[in-house]
Structure formats: structure tokens, C-alpha cells
């Protein structure tokens, strides 16, 4: 399992990656949509955890761009500025697995990642 974390909050995203690594999950992080797209050119990830609100490109916009490169990827969205409109936008999108509020509970995030990837295995 290989996870890409994308969030413009450096401290949060690096801490999440470190805590996931401590639990045996291969997680890499970047702090912008541009950096995420560059990472995806050379690395295959199973799932992306995307911040909904980032400068220059939102999580939903980034997801659309990622789908052009890796259509099979799964997604989990997180935000500290959530609203019911954001929630509805995510769940109306195909492959949107989860919407979590910050601060993200690491155990819940890992549970949602595992659920998402298990669903992929069942569908195949």
C-alpha cells in the first residue's frame, strides 16, 4: 500500500506521514497540488489523501487532474473548513471515499484507508 498525502499545512501533513509510517504504512507527502502532480509522474500510489482547500488548486480540482494520470486511484478528503456543500460535492464524485474534518484522527484515517483499499480488492 502506497499513500500520497497532499496538504498545504507542512506540520500537519509531515506529522500524518510520520505517524502512518510508524504503523507500517508507506506514506509520502507534498504540500501543493503542483508537487503532487509531479510525484504522480514517477510513482504509483494506491490512494491520495487530499486537503479540500489549498492555494492555487483545491482538492477536488487536484483529484480531477490526478484521474487523468491515475484513473484507478482512490481518494480521501480532509479539511479544517468544511461545510455541507463541500461534503455533498465530495460524495457526488465517483471514487470519493471519505470526508474527514481536521484535526484528523490518525486511527480513523487509517481505518478509512484500509476500508477504501479493501473495497477496491472486492470490486476487482
N, C-alpha and C positions, 0 to 999 in steps of 0.2 A: 504494500500500500504506500502510495506516494501522494502527499498533500501539498498544495500550494496555498499559502496564506497571503492575502493582499489587504493591507490596511495602511493608511497614511499616518497612523499613530505608531511611531517606531517602538516605543517602550512596550505597548500592548502586544503588537504582532511578534516582536522578538521573544517576549515572555511566553506567549502562547506556543511558539515553535519550540522553545526550550522545554516547556512542561510536557509537550507532546513527545518530544524526543526521549524524555525521562521515562515515558510509558511505552517506549518501543515503536513509536510511530515516526516514520520518515517524513518530516515536515520542513519545507523551505519557505522563506518569507521574502516579500518585497514590499516596498512602501508606495508604489504607484502603479497605475494601470499600464503605463508605458513599460515599466520594468517587468511586469507580469507577462506582457506580450512577448518581450524579448526572451524571458525564461522559457516560455512555451515553444519557442522555435527549436530548442535543442533538447528539451526534456519532456517526457510523457508523464503526466500526473493523472491520478485516478479521480481526484476531487479538488475543487477550489473552494476556499472559504473567503468570501468577498465582503468587504465593507460596503454598505449601501451608498454612503455619502463620502466621496473623496474629491479633491480638487481635480479639475480638468475632465475626469471621466467617472461616472457613477458606477456602482457595482452592476447594475442592470445593463448599462451600456458596455461595460467590460465583458460581461457574460456573452453578449451578442457577438463581440469581436472574437472571443475565445472559441465560440462554437464554430467559427469559420476554420479554425486551426485544429481543434479537438472536439468534434461533434459528440463524442461519446462521454465526455466528462460530466460529472455530477457537481452540484453546487449547494453550498450552504451560505446564507446571507446573514450578516450581523450589522447592527447599528446601535448607536447611542442616541439617535434622533428619530426613533421610529414613530410611525403613525399607522392608522388603519389603512390609509391609502397605500403606503409602502407595502404593508403586509399583503394587501389584495393584489398589488402589481406583481409581487414575487410569486404568489400562488397561482396566478393566471398564466405564468410562464411554464413551459414544458421543462422538465428536469430540475425545477426548483424544489429542493428537498426540505428546506427548513429556513426559518427566520428567527434569529436569536437576538435578544437585547443585550447590550453591553451594560455592565461588565459581564463577559461571557463566563459561565461556569464551565471549567475545563472538563469535568466529568460528563456534563450534559453534551458538550460539543463532541467529545469522543464517542459517546453513545449515538448521537445523530450521524456522525461519520460512519460508524460501523453499520447502522441501520441502512443508510444510503447505499453503501457498497454491497451489503447482503442482498438488497433488492435488485441490484444490477446482476448479481450472480444468478438469482432466481429467474430473472427475465430472459437470460441467455439460453 
